[in-house]
Amino acid sequence: MRTADVTRKTKETDISLSLSLDGGEVRIDTGIGFFDHMLTSFATHGGFGLTVSVKGDLQVDGHHTVEYTGIVLGQAFAKALGDKGSIDRFGSFYVPMDEALAFASVDVSGRPFLVFDADFPQECCGDYDCALTVEFMRALAFNAGITLHMKAVYGDNSHHITEALYKAAAHALRLAVKQNQSGKPLSTKGVL
């Protein structure tokens, strides 16, 4: 079963997360409404089962809650994927959202990297600071051990741009973690 449960407790956050790569319940509670919406969209569009509970230092701001959730989600992906055998490894996807268009491409390679190119015309969506989107994606990529390239091609509305980015990442990951019949990692080296 391609699942993982990860918890992480620091002085700034207390996070419990369950991930199933093959679907299941989606229940998100981070204390930041827009971030809950993004994680719900991420799980739904990726076809992932995802439950997340976060108690963070929101009296400071949302930074630790968002970044550390990315860390824990990345760790869960790494754990659920194991040796990365029998997956398609690569995935790319465009998502249009009204006037906005976003792209994500992923390689489940074991080599973490992030390329992120997005501008947000409005600084915030509700209580969510749009600048935290790159922090979340970096934490996810580096802790999952994936190469992730993301670009907001264009858009005028930060809500649409941010949501298109989360959904594009989800669809790209959905394609990359899809199981195949090879029985081995997709690599000339024989391991990932």
Order of alpha helices (4+ residues) and beta strands (2+ residues): beta-beta-beta-alpha-beta-alpha-beta-beta-beta-beta-beta-alpha-beta-alpha
